[in-house]
Amino acid sequence: MQKYGIDVWANGDFFIDNDQLKINYNSKPSLKEIVLNLRNEGFKGPLLLRFPHLIKKQVDMVFQSFQKASKELNYKGAFKAVFPLKVNHQPNFLKPLLEAGKGYNYGLEAGSKAELLIAISYNNKNAPIIVNGFKDKEMLSLGFLATKLGHDITIVIEGITELKNIIEIAKKETHPIPNIGLRIKLHSSGVGIWAKSGGINSKFGLTSTELLSAIELLKKYNLIDKFTMIHFHIGSQMNNIAPLKKALKEAGNIYANLKKLKAFNLNTINLGGGLPVEYSQNPKKLQTNYSLNEYSSDIIFTMQTIARSKCVNEPDIIIESGRFISASHAVLIAPILELFSSEYSENALRLKDKNPPLVEELYELYKQINKNNALEYLHDSIDHMKSLFTLFDLGYIDLIDKSNSEVLTHLLIKKAIFLLKDKNYTELLRIQDQIQEKYLVNFSLFQSIPDFWGLSQNFPIMPIERLNHVATRLATIWDITCDSDGEIESDKNNPLFLHDINPEVEDYFVGFFLVGAYQEVLGMKHNLFTHPSEATVVINDSGFRIKNMLKSESIMDILDGLNYDTKELITNIKSNIANSKYIDQQDRAKIFEQVSTYLHDIGYLKTVS
Ligand SMILES: *Cc1c(COP(=O)(O)O)cnc(C)c1O
């Protein structure tokens, strides 16, 4: 059975049962039944499904892992966590997240005024708020206000100027004053494609020298008692733990040194985010080399060792994991619209009475191919096709001959794949590498998985049904934008096989998994495809319930959002209809009504069935 690497990336959240991909929770519904349910309600096009139980699962896992590690080592400091809002701000994600975090005092991290305002209004009572990123005086004042509203807020200073601004505001403000954190620039460098977040040349943080000046300033202005936290963040998707361990040692020693410099209320080390997600579908090509439990144990152990050797209190630990918490909760399901080799059927052949010898030979190969000669014939046919193309370029054969050679070669490949389908996949892969089937999928890569476009970050992809049938077509996925970058080629390390289907008569859906982190807010409206329709799926013991249905924006709303004067747009269309010499007067209203229906509908394509 093909498992699409589900044992590698799914963490037991999904499983294959017979032909269906199912959700491994409570009543264990299949993705297909959820999708059909929504499509029957009229939600066509791509669908983003959110699973709140998977948000809770990740939150529980993180807290329980650290609690276990602390207990084992009898660690004295507390463990805390905040969710970095930039990773996913959608209310339908955030509300279940805050619900899941209540019992743990799970807080929020904000990096902009807008995010800070979300945190101030939605954060769980008594849970921490941490403010990172560049801040102006307004944003700092907002932090002071949050303190007055009773929030446990820490403003992390990224540079000396920010600290000076805080001091200035503090002079004018009455109590309470927010806690102050200092972001440290580590000489241990960052990791992964986001490496610029850490290291000596990183955009953020104070060098050792600036750190000493900051402490002097805090003392001079009687704010040293407000200094409670040091912070660093060495990068997202830290797929290797070694750089983190190095950073921990550096940060632990900075902590101990600052304690000796009489930073008497400093009690917390904030390690930022970076806990990685395994996106690989290939067990032999893993992206990450450590587990959550290794992460928590290493952190607790390193901090304890340093604290003991320097005779300082074991610090509270706070992490800002975003990707690890949110990635798994969202799945994009998109229908297949078309396959692009379906035109290569036998009746597309236009054989002449007399064909060029190579075309005749191709035809013979096609007729005589069998299980034993399949591989050999296949290679011959590809060679023949190439030679025929050269003959065409030189003017020796015509367009009909060229078409016949294309059709015959594709037919041969299809037949060979069928004959060889019991053989192993590497073999099939080798054969098919030259000819991948193009699957047109009803989604926009730029909107729904922008990190694939921008950073070559792959996401697990698999069909959600027919899983008891061997899929034999090596697939290239085309999205519906007219951009040639809107394509996911099957790569050698991660071949994607899909089923041979006829979209005109049957439904077929593919799922894109682990899309809950970063993708939604980074997604762009290329070709004016906006966010897909979304649903929250609550799974109980007897079935499932759909909540928070959010329809994809209508074309009218999209245009309005781009500041088009929609009244003017409608007036223009109406007058174009009125002025058309092809439209009779009595048909005008009906035609306008049709255009109007399109304007108020979503922009994604629709499958017939
Ligand atoms: C982006 C960011 C995070 C989240 O990182 P993940 O890799 O998603 O866990 C945490 N802290 C800071 C300061 C960040 O900029």
The ligand as an ORCA input file, in Angstrom:
! r2SCAN-3c Opt
* xyz 0 1
  C       8.735     34.087     14.194
  C       9.116     34.099     15.598
  C       8.768     33.037     16.434
  C       8.093     31.780     15.937
  O       8.985     30.895     15.365
  P       8.498     29.393     14.967
  O       9.615     28.881     14.164
  O       7.244     29.534     14.215
  O       8.312     28.649     16.235
  C       9.084     33.140     17.772
  N       9.726     34.228     18.265
  C      10.081     35.262     17.481
  C      10.771     36.413     18.067
  C       9.799     35.231     16.132
  O      10.175     36.246     15.355
*
